[in-house]
Amino acid sequence: MLKRWSAALVGGLLLVGVLGACGGENAGSAGGGDGKITMGFAQVGAESGWRTANTKSIQDAAAAAGIDLKFSDAQQKQENQIKAIRSYIAQKVDVIAFSPVVESGWDAVLQEAKDAKIPVILTDRAIDSKDTTLYKSFLGSDFVLEGKKAGEWLVKEYQGKTDPVNIVELQGTTGSAPANDRKSGFADVIKADPKFKVIASQTGDFTRAKGKEVMEAFLKANPKIDVLYAHNDDMGLGAIEAIEAAGKKPGVDIKIITVDAVKDGMTALSEGKINYIVECSPLLGPQLMDLAKKVVNGESVPQRILTEETTFTPEQAKAALPSRKY
């Protein structure tokens, strides 16, 4: 009798264990268990100071919110991100968030997440899919607006002048949303005045090293460059090295506009080596965790949530630097 009771007890305990395991990592607030949400996050990489700050913000915010974060670094390769997302689907996480390396080519893997009933949040970068049901929300910046802000400063800076203004452009990663949008926003603003001429435009992959390399080539091929427009601070900082090595004075001989406003960029701005920076905040972590909780709980959320950002001149950079978080 005792043996039979013991067997029944063990069997019951095993059943409870199996049921608990079935909930597994998908047992967030929507699925019982310990109530803890598990998020799979597929990061672009660590290509810039901005991205490093973005990663830290997400990791710190997840810890503060009590969210179990599974993190992967795609090293700027789309195939690595797709592999990571499929891994998160297999692990039955509660929510997937990622910052897409490029805009295109996501429909198949996001359909797999949808079929598995795992909601997806896009952060920082958007995708060009026509099926907007494949993700719940996009959280990030308006990259077109950032490009327009850069162009507006340039137009104002050269107001009343008639001489041609030769511009070189360091684009972000080819095919990425920020590269596409920052280019188009800038172009839309300057096209009204024929004196502005983009004489060279090439990707610098958002990295300092590539920014320096491409700027060196620009300087060799083009004896007269008036303005550099770089899609992020890191490429601009690399370009400054090339400009100085060529015996020119950054910010004076060549005016420089960048996007991001990370500490190194703001320092160069405060020193007059950069003339104007359009802010793009990487500190998306707290907003992302709040959004993830709402999505997992089945709450209705806006499909597009924009971050509030500003612009900086050298004087404004000097004032902002002491309290700058990134």
DACOR-V494787 format. One record per residue. N is the residue number from 1. RES is the residue in three letters. SS is DSSP state (h for helix, s for strand, l for the rest). PSI is psi in whole degrees, 0 to 359 (999 if undefined). D_FIRST is the distance of its C-alpha to the first C-alpha in Angstrom with 1 decimal. Layout:
((N | RES | SS | PSI | D_FIRST) (N | RES | SS | PSI | D_FIRST))
//
This chain:
((1 | MET | l | 314 | 0.0) (2 | LEU | h | 320 | 3.8) (3 | LYS | h | 318 | 5.4) (4 | ARG | h | 320 | 5.1) (5 | TRP | h | 319 | 6.2) (6 | SER | h | 319 | 8.6) (7 | ALA | h | 319 | 9.8) (8 | ALA | h | 318 | 10.6) (9 | LEU | h | 313 | 12.3) (10 | VAL | h | 316 | 14.2) (11 | GLY | h | 318 | 15.2) (12 | GLY | h | 318 | 16.4) (13 | LEU | h | 320 | 18.3) (14 | LEU | h | 319 | 19.9) (15 | LEU | h | 316 | 21.0) (16 | VAL | h | 317 | 22.6) (17 | GLY | h | 317 | 24.3) (18 | VAL | h | 316 | 25.6) (19 | LEU | h | 321 | 26.9) (20 | GLY | h | 318 | 28.6) (21 | ALA | h | 329 | 30.2) (22 | CYS | h | 323 | 31.5) (23 | GLY | h | 317 | 33.4) (24 | GLY | h | 220 | 34.7) (25 | GLU | h | 358 | 38.3) (26 | ASN | h | 12 | 39.2) (27 | ALA | l | 56 | 37.2) (28 | GLY | l | 208 | 40.2) (29 | SER | l | 339 | 41.3) (30 | ALA | l | 344 | 41.2) (31 | GLY | l | 16 | 37.7) (32 | GLY | l | 226 | 35.5) (33 | GLY | l | 222 | 33.8) (34 | ASP | l | 6 | 35.6) (35 | GLY | l | 2 | 38.7) (36 | LYS | l | 131 | 40.7) (37 | ILE | l | 137 | 43.2) (38 | THR | s | 124 | 43.6) (39 | MET | s | 133 | 47.2) (40 | GLY | s | 122 | 48.5) (41 | PHE | s | 123 | 52.2) (42 | ALA | s | 103 | 54.6) (43 | GLN | s | 152 | 57.7) (44 | VAL | l | 308 | 61.1) (45 | GLY | l | 213 | 61.6) (46 | ALA | l | 50 | 63.4) (47 | GLU | l | 348 | 67.0) (48 | SER | l | 169 | 68.6) (49 | GLY | h | 326 | 68.5) (50 | TRP | h | 313 | 67.6) (51 | ARG | h | 322 | 64.5) (52 | THR | h | 317 | 63.4) (53 | ALA | h | 323 | 63.7) (54 | ASN | h | 315 | 61.9) (55 | THR | h | 314 | 58.9) (56 | LYS | h | 319 | 58.7) (57 | SER | h | 317 | 59.0) (58 | ILE | h | 315 | 56.0) (59 | GLN | h | 317 | 53.8) (60 | ASP | h | 319 | 54.7) (61 | ALA | h | 324 | 54.2) (62 | ALA | h | 316 | 50.8) (63 | ALA | h | 317 | 49.7) (64 | ALA | h | 328 | 51.2) (65 | ALA | h | 356 | 49.6) (66 | GLY | l | 28 | 46.1) (67 | ILE | l | 132 | 46.2) (68 | ASP | s | 110 | 44.5) (69 | LEU | s | 123 | 47.5) (70 | LYS | s | 117 | 47.4) (71 | PHE | s | 139 | 51.0) (72 | SER | s | 147 | 53.1) (73 | ASP | s | 117 | 56.8) (74 | ALA | l | 355 | 58.4) (75 | GLN | l | 39 | 61.5) (76 | GLN | l | 28 | 63.7) (77 | LYS | l | 126 | 62.4) (78 | GLN | h | 321 | 61.2) (79 | GLU | h | 329 | 59.0) (80 | ASN | h | 322 | 57.1) (81 | GLN | h | 318 | 56.4) (82 | ILE | h | 318 | 55.3) (83 | LYS | h | 318 | 52.9) (84 | ALA | h | 318 | 51.5) (85 | ILE | h | 318 | 51.1) (86 | ARG | h | 325 | 49.2) (87 | SER | h | 319 | 46.9) (88 | TYR | h | 323 | 46.3) (89 | ILE | h | 315 | 45.5) (90 | ALA | h | 327 | 43.0) (91 | GLN | l | 354 | 41.4) (92 | LYS | l | 47 | 41.2) (93 | VAL | l | 166 | 43.1) (94 | ASP | l | 328 | 43.9) (95 | VAL | s | 145 | 47.7) (96 | ILE | s | 134 | 50.2) (97 | ALA | s | 145 | 53.6) (98 | PHE | s | 157 | 56.4) (99 | SER | l | 102 | 60.1) (100 | PRO | l | 132 | 61.5) (101 | VAL | l | 314 | 63.6) (102 | VAL | l | 172 | 65.8) (103 | GLU | l | 326 | 66.2) (104 | SER | l | 161 | 65.5) (105 | GLY | l | 26 | 62.8) (106 | TRP | l | 349 | 59.7) (107 | ASP | h | 315 | 58.9) (108 | ALA | h | 310 | 56.5) (109 | VAL | h | 327 | 54.2) (110 | LEU | h | 331 | 54.3) (111 | GLN | h | 323 | 53.5) (112 | GLU | h | 320 | 50.4) (113 | ALA | h | 319 | 49.4) (114 | LYS | h | 317 | 50.2) (115 | ASP | h | 329 | 48.1) (116 | ALA | l | 1 | 45.2) (117 | LYS | l | 37 | 45.9) (118 | ILE | l | 115 | 46.8) (119 | PRO | s | 149 | 49.9) (120 | VAL | s | 137 | 52.8) (121 | ILE | s | 131 | 55.4) (122 | LEU | s | 133 | 58.6) (123 | THR | s | 142 | 60.1) (124 | ASP | l | 310 | 63.7) (125 | ARG | l | 141 | 64.6) (126 | ALA | l | 174 | 64.6) (127 | ILE | l | 165 | 64.3) (128 | ASP | l | 18 | 66.6) (129 | SER | l | 138 | 64.0) (130 | LYS | l | 341 | 65.2) (131 | ASP | l | 94 | 61.6) (132 | THR | h | 358 | 61.0) (133 | THR | h | 354 | 57.6) (134 | LEU | h | 346 | 56.3) (135 | TYR | l | 155 | 56.2) (136 | LYS | l | 323 | 55.7) (137 | SER | s | 158 | 58.5) (138 | PHE | s | 129 | 61.1) (139 | LEU | s | 119 | 61.6) (140 | GLY | s | 202 | 64.7) (141 | SER | l | 164 | 68.5) (142 | ASP | l | 96 | 71.3) (143 | PHE | h | 328 | 72.8) (144 | VAL | h | 316 | 75.7) (145 | LEU | h | 322 | 76.7) (146 | GLU | h | 315 | 76.5) (147 | GLY | h | 321 | 78.9) (148 | LYS | h | 319 | 81.2) (149 | LYS | h | 319 | 81.3) (150 | ALA | h | 316 | 82.4) (151 | GLY | h | 322 | 85.1) (152 | GLU | h | 320 | 86.3) (153 | TRP | h | 317 | 86.9) (154 | LEU | h | 314 | 88.9) (155 | VAL | h | 316 | 91.0) (156 | LYS | h | 320 | 91.8) (157 | GLU | h | 325 | 92.5) (158 | TYR | l | 20 | 95.2) (159 | GLN | l | 133 | 96.5) (160 | GLY | l | 352 | 100.3) (161 | LYS | l | 146 | 100.5) (162 | THR | l | 344 | 101.7) (163 | ASP | l | 149 | 101.2) (164 | PRO | l | 144 | 98.5) (165 | VAL | s | 109 | 95.1) (166 | ASN | s | 120 | 93.3) (167 | ILE | s | 136 | 89.6) (168 | VAL | s | 147 | 87.0) (169 | GLU | s | 127 | 83.3) (170 | LEU | s | 106 | 80.2) (171 | GLN | s | 157 | 77.5) (172 | GLY | l | 190 | 73.8) (173 | THR | l | 129 | 71.4) (174 | THR | l | 129 | 72.8) (175 | GLY | l | 354 | 70.9) (176 | SER | l | 153 | 69.1) (177 | ALA | h | 314 | 69.4) (178 | PRO | h | 323 | 71.2) (179 | ALA | h | 312 | 73.7) (180 | ASN | h | 313 | 74.5) (181 | ASP | h | 321 | 74.7) (182 | ARG | h | 327 | 76.6) (183 | LYS | h | 312 | 79.1) (184 | SER | h | 321 | 79.7) (185 | GLY | h | 316 | 79.9) (186 | PHE | h | 313 | 82.5) (187 | ALA | h | 321 | 84.5) (188 | ASP | h | 323 | 84.6) (189 | VAL | h | 317 | 86.3) (190 | ILE | h | 346 | 88.8) (191 | LYS | l | 339 | 89.9) (192 | ALA | l | 339 | 92.3) (193 | ASP | l | 113 | 94.6) (194 | PRO | l | 346 | 96.0) (195 | LYS | l | 339 | 96.8) (196 | PHE | s | 120 | 93.1) (197 | LYS | s | 119 | 92.4) (198 | VAL | s | 103 | 89.1) (199 | ILE | s | 344 | 90.6) (200 | ALA | s | 138 | 87.4) (201 | SER | s | 121 | 83.7) (202 | GLN | s | 151 | 80.9) (203 | THR | s | 142 | 77.3) (204 | GLY | l | 11 | 76.4) (205 | ASP | l | 22 | 72.7) (206 | PHE | l | 13 | 72.3) (207 | THR | l | 153 | 72.6) (208 | ARG | h | 316 | 75.2) (209 | ALA | h | 315 | 76.0) (210 | LYS | h | 325 | 76.6) (211 | GLY | h | 318 | 78.6) (212 | LYS | h | 314 | 80.9) (213 | GLU | h | 314 | 81.3) (214 | VAL | h | 322 | 82.2) (215 | MET | h | 324 | 84.6) (216 | GLU | h | 318 | 86.4) (217 | ALA | h | 319 | 87.0) (218 | PHE | h | 314 | 88.1) (219 | LEU | h | 324 | 90.6) (220 | LYS | h | 322 | 92.1) (221 | ALA | h | 338 | 92.5) (222 | ASN | l | 103 | 93.8) (223 | PRO | l | 332 | 96.5) (224 | LYS | l | 104 | 96.4) (225 | ILE | l | 125 | 93.0) (226 | ASP | l | 325 | 93.2) (227 | VAL | s | 140 | 89.6) (228 | LEU | s | 128 | 86.1) (229 | TYR | s | 111 | 83.2) (230 | ALA | s | 134 | 79.9) (231 | HIS | l | 350 | 76.6) (232 | ASN | l | 166 | 74.9) (233 | ASP | h | 317 | 75.9) (234 | ASP | h | 316 | 74.7) (235 | MET | h | 321 | 77.0) (236 | GLY | h | 320 | 79.8) (237 | LEU | h | 321 | 79.3) (238 | GLY | h | 320 | 79.5) (239 | ALA | h | 325 | 82.6) (240 | ILE | h | 319 | 84.2) (241 | GLU | h | 317 | 84.0) (242 | ALA | h | 321 | 85.8) (243 | ILE | h | 316 | 88.4) (244 | GLU | h | 322 | 89.1) (245 | ALA | h | 333 | 89.4) (246 | ALA | l | 3 | 91.9) (247 | GLY | l | 16 | 94.1) (248 | LYS | l | 161 | 93.4) (249 | LYS | l | 111 | 92.2) (250 | PRO | s | 139 | 89.0) (251 | GLY | l | 343 | 89.4) (252 | VAL | l | 295 | 93.1) (253 | ASP | l | 323 | 94.3) (254 | ILE | s | 117 | 91.2) (255 | LYS | s | 142 | 89.5) (256 | ILE | s | 129 | 85.7) (257 | ILE | s | 132 | 83.2) (258 | THR | s | 173 | 79.4) (259 | VAL | s | 138 | 76.2) (260 | ASP | s | 295 | 73.1) (261 | ALA | l | 42 | 74.4) (262 | VAL | l | 167 | 72.2) (263 | LYS | h | 315 | 73.4) (264 | ASP | h | 320 | 75.4) (265 | GLY | h | 316 | 77.1) (266 | MET | h | 325 | 77.9) (267 | THR | h | 314 | 79.3) (268 | ALA | h | 324 | 81.6) (269 | LEU | h | 315 | 82.6) (270 | SER | h | 335 | 83.5) (271 | GLU | l | 357 | 85.7) (272 | GLY | l | 7 | 87.5) (273 | LYS | l | 333 | 86.2) (274 | ILE | l | 145 | 84.4) (275 | ASN | l | 333 | 86.2) (276 | TYR | s | 135 | 83.5) (277 | ILE | s | 133 | 79.7) (278 | VAL | s | 125 | 77.7) (279 | GLU | s | 142 | 74.3) (280 | CYS | l | 103 | 71.0) (281 | SER | l | 132 | 68.2) (282 | PRO | l | 354 | 65.2) (283 | LEU | l | 65 | 63.1) (284 | LEU | l | 353 | 61.0) (285 | GLY | h | 304 | 57.6) (286 | PRO | h | 317 | 57.1) (287 | GLN | h | 320 | 58.3) (288 | LEU | h | 318 | 56.1) (289 | MET | h | 320 | 52.9) (290 | ASP | h | 317 | 53.8) (291 | LEU | h | 318 | 54.5) (292 | ALA | h | 317 | 51.2) (293 | LYS | h | 318 | 49.2) (294 | LYS | h | 316 | 51.1) (295 | VAL | h | 315 | 50.7) (296 | VAL | h | 327 | 46.9) (297 | ASN | l | 3 | 46.6) (298 | GLY | l | 15 | 48.7) (299 | GLU | l | 153 | 51.8) (300 | SER | l | 133 | 55.2) (301 | VAL | l | 153 | 57.3) (302 | PRO | l | 146 | 60.9) (303 | GLN | l | 342 | 61.3) (304 | ARG | s | 120 | 63.8) (305 | ILE | s | 117 | 63.7) (306 | LEU | s | 146 | 66.7) (307 | THR | l | 149 | 67.1) (308 | GLU | l | 128 | 70.2) (309 | GLU | l | 163 | 72.5) (310 | THR | l | 197 | 76.1) (311 | THR | s | 162 | 78.9) (312 | PHE | s | 136 | 80.6) (313 | THR | l | 172 | 84.1) (314 | PRO | h | 317 | 84.9) (315 | GLU | h | 320 | 85.6) (316 | GLN | h | 327 | 82.3) (317 | ALA | h | 318 | 80.4) (318 | LYS | h | 320 | 81.9) (319 | ALA | h | 326 | 80.7) (320 | ALA | h | 334 | 77.2) (321 | LEU | h | 317 | 76.4) (322 | PRO | l | 331 | 75.6) (323 | SER | l | 12 | 72.6) (324 | ARG | l | 131 | 71.6) (325 | LYS | l | 349 | 67.9) (326 | TYR | l | 999 | 68.2))
//
